[in-house]
Amino acid sequence: MSAAQDVLDLVNRWAAAEEANDPALLASLLADDFVGVGPLGFVLTREQWLARFGNGLVNSAFKVEDPQVHEHGAAAVVVGVDAQETSFGEWDNSGRFRLTLAAVRPADRWLVASVHLGPLQAPAGPPPAAE
């Protein structure tokens, strides 16, 4: 399997762990110094990311669409779209978000080092005309 295929496998296992709301499985995929950035800009440590499930987060669907792997030796960046059906307590947090995932290979396997989710929005209008 190529490095890009290994990274895509990691992304798929990460998405499956998120969809299963399984912090133990997710913990096995995250680097020790993992950092996550949520769609509203909040920053979570590895421990805080894993604790989301015990604090009311429930994913009923979680998929990564159109992942594009950019390899950089023992690191890779994946850009795609996170399509999720998610609730936090009584609030619906479902949506489609731009995903940037950084993967590292410190030893014999790939780990998720960072996840950054951002809202996908239609542009407010055309770009300004050059004068």
N, C-alpha and C positions, 0 to 999 in steps of 0.2 A: 504494500500500500504506500502511496506517495505521501509526502508531508501534507499536501493540500487535502487529500482524502482523510488523513488522520485528524486534521483540524475540523473538517466537516463532520466527522464522526463525533468528535467532542461537542460540537455545537448541537448536534441532534440529541446526544445524551443529556446535555445541559437543559435543552428545551423539554425533554421528556421528564426530567427530574422536577423542573418548574411546574409542568402540567400535573404531575403526580403529587405536588405539594409535599415533597419528600426532602426534608432538610438533611437527613443522614446521607442520602444518595448525592444530594447537591454538594455537601461538604467534601465528598471524595473527589469532586471535580474542580473545586476552587483552590487556587494557590493560597498559601498562608497569608500573604499580604494583599489579598483580593480587595478591590474597591469597586463599589457599584454606584452609578449615578442614575437616579430615577428620572422619569419623564418631566417632573416639575423642578429638576435641578438639585434635589436633595442628594447628599453623599452618605453612603453607608459603608461601614467596615464589613469584613467577612462575617463577624459574629452578628452584626445588626442585619445583614442580608439574610442570614439563615434564620434569624428570630422572627422574620416577617410572618411566617406561617403560624407561629404561636401567638402572634399579636393581631390576628384577624384577617390576614390575606388569604384568599382562596382563588386559585386558578382553576377554571373549568375547561379551558382550552389554552394552549400556548404553542405556537409554531413559529419557526424562523423561515421566512420566505426569501427567495432569491439571494442566498448567501454568496458573497464574493470573497474569496480568500486571497490575501496579499501576503506572501511569504517573505520573511526577513530572517533567515537562518534559524536560530532557536526561538524565534518569536514570529507571530503572525497576527494580522489584523483582519477581522471579518466584518464586512459591511453588508447589512441586509435589512429586512423589515420584520419586526416582532409583531405578530398578530395574536392578540390575547383576549380571552373572556375572563375578566378578573373582577373580584369584589374585595372591598376592604370594609368589614363590618356591613353597614347598610348601604355603602356607596358603591356604585358601579364604576370601576376603573378600566373597563374594557376599551380596546381601541387598537389602532395600528401605529406603531412607533418606529422611528429610524433607530436601528441597532448598530452600534459599533462595539465589537467584542475583541479584546486583546487576549491572545493565547500565548503561553510560554512553555518551553520544554526544558526545564532545569535538569532533568535526568532522563529517564527512560519513557516518560509519557507526557502528553500534552495536558495542561491545566488552564483553566480560565483565570486570567490575572485581573481583568477589568471588564465591566459591562457599562455602557453608556446608552441610555434610552432617551430619545427626544421626540417631541410630537411631530407628526407629519401634517403639514398644513399647505393648503393651496396658497400660492403667492397672492399678495394683496392686489397686485396689478402688474402690468408690464414694467420692465426695468425702465428707468428714465432714459430718454433719448440723449445720445451724445451730442454735444453742441460744438 
